[in-house]
Every structure is written in structure tokens, then in C-alpha cells.
Amino acid sequence: MDLVLFGGQPIRQKPFTPWPTYGAEEETALLEVLRSRSWGGYNEKVKEFETAFAGMHKVQHAIACANGTVALEAALSAVGIQCGDEVIVPPITFISTAMAVLSRHGVPVFADIDPSTLNLSPQAVEQAVSPRTRAIIVVHFGGHPADIDALCGIARQHGLAFIEDAAHAHGAAWRGTPVGNFGDAATFSFQAFKLATAGEGGAILTNSQALAEKIWGYCNLGRRHGGGWFEHFTLGTNHRLTGFQAGVISAQLKRLPEQIRVRGENVEYFRERLRAFRGLTFAEYDQRVTSHPNYLVTLRYDPAAFAGVERDLFLRALQSEGIPAQPTYPHPLYRNPLFQSLPPCGCGKWSTPQDYKSLFLPESERVCKDGIWLEHSMFLGTRQDIDDIIAAFEKIQQQAGSLVQLRES
Ligand SMILES: Cc1ncc(COP(=O)(O)O)c(C=O)c1O
């Protein structure tokens, strides 16, 4: 059968599981909030969500907020990041991880990743520590927890704050302990594509009462628990979550364990089927990861196994066969114009120890060239969905020679 690019029929004619999923629970929650007339202001629904979220992660405090970006800003503010403080971050993540550092007038210092997990490499982090380093933000990329043992150890050894950006990692666990327990604070996003969502939303977890109070004040215009509505003690802003969002997120979180189970089984089946396949590799998970929510499945593409067809043409062929695979980020974060036109610091008082213009972190660069993402909702269906993905890979590989001609014509 010809490739669709040559006028053939697609391998897959129907869509994968749509995202987000919802049902009666979300509808009931929304109506409850509507009818309660208590729609905002850290109301009962928000408190219910915070209690459930903290409980699910076995953490003492959860503070709801507007999104995952301000969650990071709140966490950085609470741990005391000030103008010119260096914060080590990965370059393979969404911009918020580094932008939040800039928003707090800190200096993002990029350290390279471990190619098998796409998480910060402990060796690279160790090398990036300087006398001005104050914090490390680890991202549990794609839902795979970062190497907590090594990275937390480095933070402790150098007296650095440790923040987990868990925007991809709802329900992930390391050695049996949910993520969110290991740092001074952990941040989550409930943006439209996340594993639990209300379209937008965020939360911060911490086991420290003092940090929890600071974070709550930061997101709530400098108020204090027990203080009056018109009493403001510290600098903050309004980053509160609404009751509608909290109700929907709570309902979504109830779906999460079953979705993690289904995705986990399908991802394992996919891994099995892919083992026999040349040219697309899927790294094994670290044995210390005891729960992986599979937010993103990252494959590495080898053009040599596809007659030299470059990744983006392979992806075009794959998409036309009905498989909505995506390229990884177009470049590491430091290649964004934001970093290329320094100084990005609002107060202009610091300079970066890294020349972002000439920075080249090889593993981060490589995955932007050869990485392919399959999104989490593709693994929420049946084994037939996985068989279709593999069948499309096989079809393209068999006809890769003709794709080369297409490129050359
Ligand atoms: C790793 C990571 N951190 C932070 C964020 C920011 O979250 P939000 O979009 O809710 O602001 C995202 C969002 O995509 C993310 O992927």
C-alpha cells in the first residue's frame, strides 16, 4: 500500500482518544460552584482541592494558584531568590522554568541533560554550581522523575534550594514516594494539555509551614492566614485559582490513577513492539521510578534506518498516515530570542556567567534534532492504537527510498 504522500490510504482513519477527558464529575463540580455563588477567593472548593492534592502527594501543604508559571515564581520568591542569584535549570523544558527565574530577577544557568531521561544531568549540574548559585530547579521531564538522589544530594551539599517543576509529573513517584516531596517546594500546572486540567491552573507543594505561608501570601496579595482581607504584609500579587477550576481539577485527579494504569500498560506494550524495530529508540526508565504517568513518550530517530530521510520528513509522512507525532522542542531554551538579546534582567544589575549566544549543550541540542514526541492521550486507548502506530512506522520504513525521491524532486 502506497504512503498517503503518494496518494495511498492512511494506516489510521480515526482519531486517538481526545483530550481532555471529562464526565459527570466535572459537570457536577461546575454546577455546585455556580449554585454556591462562591466562585473565587480561596473558597471551599479550592481548599478541598488543596487538601486532596497534598494528601495524594503525601505532602503537608498545597497552595492552589493560577498556573504553573506563577507557581514557579511563587516558589522562587519563597525560597528567597533575589536579584543576581543564579538558579540552575535544564534547557529542555517549557520556557516557564527559566522565565520564572528571570521574573524574580534571578539568573538562569543552563546545565545539560541526561540523554536517556531528558532530565538534568547531575554531573552537568555539579559543574554549573558557582558561589552565586542559590537554587536548582529540576523538571521531571515527560513524567520521568529526575535523578532525585544525586540532584538533591548536590543541593544539600552546596546549601541550595531545591525546586521540583512537576508540571509533567502528576502521579509520578521515586522509590515509592510521590514527587513533590523532595524539594523545598514543587510546582504543578493544570494547563489544557496537562495530565489533570481545568484549562489553566497551578499548585505548589511544600512540607515547610514557613514556605507555605510565604507562597500563599505571594499568590494572595501579601495577605496572611488569620489576617483581614484588607491587611497586606508582604509584596505579592493576585494569582488565585477560582472555585470552578478547583472543582474541575479535583474531578480530574480522581481519573488520574486509572489513566496512569491504562497509559502504563499501553506504553509497555509499545516498548515491547518497538524493541524489534530499527531506527526508533525508546530509552528504558530508571529502575528507581516507581510510578511514571507517561506525559510524553520521547523516541530518538535515526535517519540511517530510513534511507537517510530526515526526521521532519519522516514526521510529515507519519502525520499523513493518521499518527499525530510531533518533533521535540525546536531548540534548547537558551536559543530563544529572549536569551540572545541580553540582558533580560529587568533591573539590569547582573550579567550571566554563561554566554547564551555561544552556549552549546550537546545532549540538549541533539534531542531537538532527533527527538519525536508521542502525546499521553495516544496511550489512553487500546492495543489496536499502538499496533497502528507501529504499522505506520513499518510502512514508512519500507517506502523510505521513495520518500528520499520526494525530497529530491
Ligand atoms: C515543565 C513546565 N513547567 C512549567 C510550565 C508552565 O505551566 P503553565 O502553562 O500552567 O503556566 C509548563 C507548561 O507547559 C511546563 O511544561
The ligand as a MOL file (V3000), in Angstrom:
LIG
                    3D

  0  0  0     0  0            999 V3000
M  V30 BEGIN CTAB
M  V30 COUNTS 16 16 0 0 0
M  V30 BEGIN ATOM
M  V30 1 C 7.8470 21.9120 32.5050 0
M  V30 2 C 6.8260 23.0040 32.5960 0
M  V30 3 N 6.9390 23.9220 33.5740 0
M  V30 4 C 6.0620 24.9160 33.7040 0
M  V30 5 C 5.0030 25.0590 32.8470 0
M  V30 6 C 4.0910 26.2420 32.9600 0
M  V30 7 O 2.7830 25.8970 33.2690 0
M  V30 8 P 1.5710 26.8590 32.8410 0
M  V30 9 O 1.3540 26.6950 31.3740 0
M  V30 10 O 0.4330 26.3320 33.6610 0
M  V30 11 O 1.9300 28.2350 33.2150 0
M  V30 12 C 4.8280 24.1240 31.8130 0
M  V30 13 C 3.6770 24.2550 30.8930 0
M  V30 14 O 3.5280 23.7310 29.8550 0
M  V30 15 C 5.7730 23.0780 31.6710 0
M  V30 16 O 5.6720 22.1730 30.6790 0
M  V30 END ATOM
M  V30 BEGIN BOND
M  V30 1 1 1 2
M  V30 2 1 2 3
M  V30 3 2 2 15
M  V30 4 2 3 4
M  V30 5 1 4 5
M  V30 6 1 5 6
M  V30 7 2 5 12
M  V30 8 1 6 7
M  V30 9 1 7 8
M  V30 10 2 8 9
M  V30 11 1 8 10
M  V30 12 1 8 11
M  V30 13 1 12 13
M  V30 14 1 12 15
M  V30 15 2 13 14
M  V30 16 1 15 16
M  V30 END BOND
M  V30 END CTAB
M  END
